[in-house]
Amino acid sequence: MIILSATIGSTLVASMAGISFFIMGNSSATHTSSHNFLTGISIPPNRYLKGDFSVNGYELIVDLALTQDQQTKGLAVKNHMNESEGMLFVFQQPSRPSFWMKDMKFPIDIIWLGENRSVVYIAPNLEPCPSQSNCPGYVPSRDSLYVLETTAGFSHRHNVTIGTQTNFQLVG
């Protein structure tokens, strides 16, 4: 067992059994876990932590979207992305988070992952929205704890399907 927590500004991000959650304020609470990859990390404001992500033998470097602000902005903050890059959203608890392509500048695949880090749903080749009023939402059919955004066509090129196992860890 390892003690697991990360401070984001005045918010403590912690995990129990691989589920990340946020505690506001100057809390010194910690929780134990043998599953999560955040370990006593301090995150400066307006900065993304990096993670190593692997699927079917292919390695990516991902930005970790841990805060509400980071998750709201998503990849809309980037003008382009390479095949070996992505963004991994880490949520507080399993749910069916909805995503849309508002303010995006390039097409992507969105891949939802369950608590065990296996693929539960894929929305491939999503184009940026032409306008906010014509911008559909994409929702998985099953609960997920993590969501990976990659370049468009990634899931097809790397044979990522429902049930595919993934792995990721914080870059030290």
C-alpha angles and dihedrals in degrees: 000000000000131000108246130199142122129196118222108185102302092339121098114214111199138165138216119187090349095306114124121213138170129237114193122220132025098319123164093195117134133186132198128241140159094196112056129084101215109097120175096316125163113211119203115221116270093019130110122219113227127233137191110234125187132187127170090346094308118121127212133180107224134193108230113230100204106148127066090245093052091047093049093051096040115160092337085096090067130075094204142350134213124232090253093054134077146147123251118202113206113199132200096240139354112289142132102267115196120223132191136184098239113149092001117146100197139027121266145177117241115208121188118207129199127226090276089055094247121133114265101169140005131201104188132197098007115182124215114265115264088215139354091249090056099046117120124207123233118216127179121238090228136041117273136187098194134035125198122202115198139164115295112275094020094122092052096044092050098039094244110169138159107298096024109144119231133187133203142170140178115272107240 
